[in-house]
Amino acid sequence: MGMSSITISFLGFLTLFLGVGIYSAVRKTETTEDYLVASRDVHPWVAALSAVATNNSGFMFIGLIGETFTAGLSSMWIMIGWVVGDYMAWFLKIPDKVRAESEKRGTLTVPSFLSSGSGKGRAITIVGGIITLAFLGIYSAAQLSAGSKALNVLFGWNYNVGAILGAGVVVAYCSAGGIRASIWTDAAQSIVMLFAMSVLLLTAVNHLGGFEAMWSKLSAIDPQLTSITPTETALGFDLFVLGWLFAGLGVVGQPHIMVRTMAIDSVESVATARRVYVVWNLVFAAAAVGVGLASRAVLPDLIGDMSAFDPELSMPLLAKELLPGVLVGLCLAGLFAATMSTADSQILSCSAAITQDIFPKWGDRYSAVKLATVAVTALSLGIALYAIALEQSGEKSGVFALVALAWASLASGLGPLLIIRAFGHKVPEWLGVTMMVTGLGTVLFWRYGLQLTGAVYDVYPGMLMGFIIYGLWILLGKESELKT
């Protein structure tokens, strides 16, 4: 396989994404509203494809495939729970309500949406902004790290090179067109991502002689690989699945995804976006689990000694072993698309948190928002380079674990309050802050104190505690504190 064909293909798709982002700049207006919510005029198909790409990040290409390589078919419950929970959020029309209410209240960020109607204080906004900045910063760094892993496998490049390249591309089109550039490039990337995953899955299954042969090969390696029952269910299978269902519902606490809802051109268009999003997301999740299973069946025969193998490198290595150079470049572009589509959205949400939520005096200064984008990207790159250095010294954290932590923290810290606010209920400042801090604290205690994340994903107890705090307030009759 010629490395030149891989390089040409990869750079070709990378140039395409960059071009789409830069072209989107011709549609922009130099206002804060356009930079952060694209003037609320995005077509629902484009918004839906963008949301899929942003949701299915390096977590899908690197983390989930690596988890499936290790755990086998039982990892499907992660995505079944995730997709069903995600659909519940759409079924309850939470995105519809966020779209309508955010325009009505003139809010441009999730933290400001949470605080509207909660009094004159800014505690909810500030705490929400800090949570957004902290965990989306970690999240975006994980994306840059995921991309660097793939480039190391395919080109032998130092991990730092991939992280720096990804950060440079993100800055180029985000600073050019803001969220509009992010959404447009995400839509293009979503198509490439699904195509790349599908090509790799079909090629791997064909290499094995069909699905039946793949199944037999997996059973021969380890019967657990073809079992639908996960091994880590210390608190029961039902709670294990429920934890991942709440993970899907936790999409409502992800600022980088919910902001796409705010950008759709009308409330009526959200229904169209919902249909596109749900179908595309389901197909992509199934393909990712399939690639993880196929890589476990194929790679041991191709690379021999697996003792030092990093499962999170399964997808790029499988592509390198089975596909011609042009298609390897396509798959690498798909992986990079996944990491960039999430990193750009997270970085823009962090920029908004700084300029709209934490330091609102900068909110109307367009140049300040762009400068914040560059600064946050540099910060995320710094975190990514530090994480890479730690990993190379033997302290492995893994993309799957980092993304799972960030997702759970955002879902539990912001999600319950957003659902309550989306349905038009008001909360006092102290209650909103208590819900956020309690939800986040529960995640951290569940994960690091009780160490039960493997048994039940911590989004479940984290979000549940947020709702319990609100429920107690209602039961005590304290809702009279706020007049509707």
Buried (B, 14 or more C-beta within 10 A) or exposed (E): EEEEBBBBBBEEBBEBBBEBBBBBBEBBEEEBBBBBBBBBEBBBBBBBBBBBBBBBBBBBBBBBBBBBBBBBBBBBBBBBBBBBBBBBBBEBBBBBBBBBBBBEBEBBBBBBBBBBBBBEBBBBBBBBBBBBBBBBBBBBBBBBBBBBBBBBBBBEBBBBEBBBBBBEBBBBBBBBBBBBBBBBBBBBBBBBBBBBBBBBBEBBBEBBEEEEBBBBBBBEBEEBBBBEEBEEBEBEEEBBBBBBBBBBBBBBBBBBBBBBBBBBBEBEBBEBBBEBBBEBBBBBBBBBBBBBBBBBBBBBEEEEEEEEBBBBBBBBBBBBBBBBBBBBBBBBBBBBBBBBBBBBBBBBBBBBBBBBBBBBEBBEEBEBBBBBBBBBBEBBBBBBBEBBEEBEEEEEEBBBBBBBBBBBBBBBBBBBBBBBBBEEBBBBBBBBBBBBBBBBBBBBBBBEEEEBBBBBBBBBBBBBBBBBBBEEBEEEEEBEEBEE
